[in-house]
Each structure stands twice: as structure tokens, then as C-alpha cells.
Amino acid sequence: MFCVGLFLSYGVALAFRLWPQHLVALDLLLAPAGCVVLLALGAWLERGKARGRSPSGRTVSATT
């Protein structure tokens, strides 16, 4: 999850560097989009935990 956030922030920084004249529009577009991506990823990972699976797809016991 942390790594995905780092890659998203790198992508936003790259977009800011490539199109500095559109900084406000990019900020208004990319910040909420990044939040949605991280929320969706977190929900997907938690759904897998509730079903007893690790993010790699392996079954985990209830004690871990």
C-alpha cells in the first residue's frame, strides 16, 4: 500500500514538472484520483483479509 502511494506521488510530481502551466488543474484532478486509487486498493486488500486470504492469494489461518 505504501509503495503504491509512493509511485502515485512520483507520477504526480512528474506531471507537475512536465506541465507546470497547468499546475492548478492537475492538482484538482490528480489529488482526488490518487485518493480514490488508494481507497480502492485498501478496500480490495481488506476484502481479501476478511475472506481469509493474504494479498498474495494464499489462505491464512484465523490466528495470524
N, C-alpha and C positions, 0 to 999 in steps of 0.2 A: 504494500500500500504506500509506504513511504517513498519507494523508488518511483512509483507511478507519478506521485506528486512532484518529485524532482524532475522527471522527464517533461511533465506538463509545464513546469515553471521555466525550464530551459527553452521549450518551444515558444512560450510567450515572450521571453527575453529576446529570442531570435527574431520573432515577428516585430517587436518594438524596434530592433536595430535595423531591420530591412525596410520598414515603413514608418519612419519617425513622424512624418507629416500626418499620419492617421492614428496617432497615439491614443486620443480620447475614444475614438470609435473602436479601436482594437481592445482597449481596456474594458469598455462596456460589453463587448462581445465575448472576449476570451475568459475573463474572470468568472462570470456565471457558468460558462460552458465547462470550465475546469472543475468548478464545484459540482456540477451535475455528473461529470465523469467520475469524480472521486466518491460521490454519494452512491452512484450506481454500482461501482466496484465494491464498496463496503457492504452494500446490501446483498450483492451476489455472494461475497465471501461469507457473510453471516448466515445466509440461507444454506450454504453448504455445511457450515458448522452445526446448524440445527438438524440437519439430516444425518449427522454423524460422519461427515466426510471432511478430510483435510483439503486445502486448496489444490493439492496435487492429485486429488481424486481417490486417495486411499481411505479406507474405513478406519476410523479412530474409535477407541473404546470410550465409554462414558466417564472413565476416571481420569482421562488426560485433559 
